[in-house]
Amino acid sequence: MLEVMIHGMLLAFGLILPLGAQNIFLFNQGAMQPKFIYAFPAWITAALCDTLLILLAVFGVSAIVLQFEWLRITMMSVGVLFLSYMAWSIWRSEPPQDVQGYSMPMKKQMLFAASVSLLNPHAILDTIGVIGSSALAYTGAAQWYFAISCIVVSWCFFLALVILGAIFKKLQLPRYAFVIMNKLSAIFIAFTAIYLVTTLFA
């Protein structure tokens, strides 16, 4: 079972490590919230959404989605629209003069975290296509060990992003540094949406 757990951890870490909309959002929450603990709603929501996707992928949904091209295209199209909206929203957002006092409300945190997790085609396709396909190699208890290993990595990595954001905030950078961070985040997310559009018509 140790090999199964190591496989799950390495696979999950490899998929979650690249910078994406989900990771950017969690890092931003850690950096922008006045207190570290105030970013927990975003962390917990994102981790719970990832947990749901992993469980669905490991226990069968991947086999369904991968069989229907129209479903894959629909999922990616919805994701492109959401990422475009998110890029526009982040680009237009401006931190207040007192960046240390800025705080996204808990409900908005949870809504954005859920949206960027469940409407993110990269996260969905990686989870379903890679983790789901890899899980087909296991049965019974081994499947559970594999799924739990992936889930543990997800929770720990997302928490680490929030912590890194909080450390970034403590550097006491000026307000314009947060403005630049928002602009760069928006540009990266916009390019992600553009890339997904190109894959739809490839």
Secondary structure, 3 states (H helix, E strand, C coil): CHHHHHHHHHHHHHHHCCCCHHHHHHHHHHHHCCCHHHHHHHHHHHHHHHHHHHHHHHHHHHHHHCCCHHHHHHHHHHHHHHHHHHHHHHHHCCCCCCHHHCCCCHHHHHHHHHHHHHCCHHHHHHHHHHHHHHHCCCCCHHHHHHHHHHHHHHHHHHHHHHHHHHHHHHCCCCHHHHHHHHHHHHHHHHHHHHHHHHHHCC
